[in-house]
Amino acid sequence: MLTITVHNDQGASEVAKRATRAQINGWLAAWAAPEDLTATVRDDNGTEIAIKAIGRKTLEWINHPNRGQAAKSARAYVAARSGVERVHITKDGEVHAYGTMPNTTQTGWYLAGTVKALAIVAAVDGLE
């Protein structure tokens, strides 16, 4: 669940509501003049994940670390490793791999690195 806080043009907080992303988008669209309001959406950890400025009718969602070209490069780089069966990227930008763990014969989840670091290594290796 996400929390949206809407502010009027004087900056006073009018509404704080918990809802899903789809519910928030629908709720904001139903406002008579959404361009006259600002809004902030935060996740359960308090991280700001969307904003809406005055003059804008919709929310601007802040990119999640598992989207975009860097994440695609990091995912492909880790997936190409021997023994890797699955790759998961957390919202904090950590890349986890499931497969044969490095320097062992055991299978399991392990931290492969971060999106930023792995995307750089992939680019240097020419695998982007």
For each residue, the residues with C-beta under 8 A, 3 or more apart:
1: 18 19 20 44
2: 18 19 20 21 24 41 42 43 44 49
3: 16 17 18 41 42 43
4: 15 16 17 19 24 27 28 39 40 41
5: 13 15 16 39 40 41 42
6: 13 14 15 37 38 39
7: 11 12 13 14 37 38 39 40
8: 11 12 14 36 37
9: 36 37 54
10:
11: 7 8
12: 7 8
13: 5 6 7 16
14: 6 7 8 37
15: 4 5 6
16: 3 4 5 13
17: 3 4 24 27
18: 1 2 3
19: 1 2 4 23 24 27
20: 1 2 23 24
21: 2 24 25 61
22: 25 26
23: 19 20 26 27
24: 2 4 17 19 20 21 27 28 41 50 59
25: 21 22 28 29 58 59
26: 22 23 29 30
27: 4 17 19 23 24 30 31
28: 4 24 25 31 34 39 52 58 59
29: 25 26 34 58
30: 26 27
31: 27 28 34 37
32:
33: 36 37
34: 28 29 31 37 52 57 58
35: 54 55 56 57
36: 8 9 33 54
37: 6 7 8 9 14 31 33 34 52 54
38: 6 7 51 52 53 54
39: 4 5 6 7 28 50 51 52 59
40: 4 5 7 48 50 51 52
41: 2 3 4 5 24 48 49 50 51 59
42: 2 3 5 45 46 47 48 49
43: 2 3 46 47 49 91
44: 1 2
45: 42
46: 42 43
47: 42 43 91
48: 40 41 42 51 62
49: 2 41 42 43 61 62 64
50: 24 39 40 41 59 60 61 62
51: 38 39 40 41 48 59 60 62
52: 28 34 37 38 39 40 56 58 59 60
53: 38 56 60
54: 9 35 36 37 38
55: 35
56: 35 52 53 60
57: 34 35
58: 25 28 29 34 52
59: 24 25 28 39 41 50 51 52
60: 50 51 52 53 56
61: 21 49 50
62: 48 49 50 51
63: 67 68
64: 49 67 91
65: 68 71 89 90 91 92 93 115
66: 71 89 90 91 93 115
67: 63 64 71
68: 63 65 71 72
69: 72 73 119 128
70: 73 74 115 116 119
71: 65 66 67 68 74 75 89 115 119
72: 68 69 75 76
73: 69 70 76 77 118 119 122 123 127 128
74: 70 71 77 78 89 95 113 114 115 118 119 122
75: 71 72 78 79 87 89 95
76: 72 73 79 80 122 127
77: 73 74 80 81 118 119 121 122 125 127
78: 74 75 81 84 87 95 97 112 113 118
79: 75 76 84 87 97
80: 76 77 84 127
81: 77 78 84 97 99 112
82: 100
83: 99 100 107
84: 78 79 80 81 87 97 98 99 100
85: 98 99
86: 97 98 99
87: 75 78 79 84 95 96 97 98 112
88: 95 96 97 98 109
89: 65 66 71 74 75 93 94 95 96 115
90: 65 66 93 94 96
91: 43 47 64 65 66
92: 65
93: 65 66 89 90 114 115 116
94: 89 90 111 113 114 115
95: 74 75 78 87 88 89 111 112 113 114 115 118
96: 87 88 89 90 109 110 111 112
97: 78 79 81 84 86 87 88 109 110 112
98: 84 85 86 87 88 107 108 109
99: 81 83 84 85 86 107
100: 82 83 84 104 105 106 107
101: 104 106 107 108 110
102: 110
103:
104: 100 101
105: 100
106: 100 101
107: 83 98 99 100 101
108: 98 101
109: 88 96 97 98
110: 96 97 101 102
111: 94 95 96
112: 78 81 87 95 96 97 118
113: 74 78 94 95 117 118 121
114: 74 93 94 95 117 118
115: 65 66 70 71 74 89 93 94 95 118 119
116: 70 93 119 120
117: 113 114 120 121
118: 73 74 77 78 95 112 113 114 115 121 122
119: 69 70 71 73 74 77 115 116 122 123 128
120: 116 117 123 124
121: 77 113 117 118 124 125
122: 73 74 76 77 118 119 125 127 128
123: 73 119 120 126 127 128
124: 120 121
125: 77 121 122
126: 123
127: 73 76 77 80 122 123
128: 69 73 119 122 123
